[in-house]
Amino acid sequence: MLSFQIKNENRTIEISCDNAGISQLVEVLTRLRGSGNHVHLLTPSCGGSQLSEKTPYGENAIGEVIISHGGD
C-alpha cells in the first residue's frame, strides 16, 4: 500500500505506506536515479496500480504522483 494525501491547506504531503509500499517507492527512486527522467505513479482509477485509492484511514488519496529527476 502506498498513498499520498495533501493536508494542512496544501502545505503538507502525507505519504502512507506499508513494507510493500516502501519497497515499491525505493525501486522507483532507484530506477530514476541519474536518469534525468520522470515517473508517474497512478491509482487504479487513473489507469495504474502503484498507488492506493484510499489512505489507511479511509480518506481519498491522490490519484497521480509524478516524480521528476532533474539530472546530474
RAURWO-V976870 format. One record per pair of residues at least 12 apart in sequence whose ideal C-beta (glycine too) atoms are under 6 Angstrom apart, sorted by the first residue. I is the first residue (numbers start at 0). J is the second residue. D is the distance in whole Angstrom. If there is no record, write none. Layout:
# RAURWO-V976870
i = {I	I}
j = {J	J}
d = {D	D}
This chain:
# RAURWO-V976870
i = {0	0	0	1	1	1	1	2	2	2	2	2	3	3	4	4	15	15	31	34	35	35	36	37	37	38	39	40	41	42	45	45}
j = {17	20	51	16	20	23	50	15	50	51	54	60	61	64	54	60	54	55	68	68	68	70	68	65	67	66	65	64	63	62	62	63}
d = {5	5	5	5	3	6	6	5	6	4	5	4	4	5	5	5	5	5	5	5	6	3	6	6	4	5	5	4	5	5	4	5}
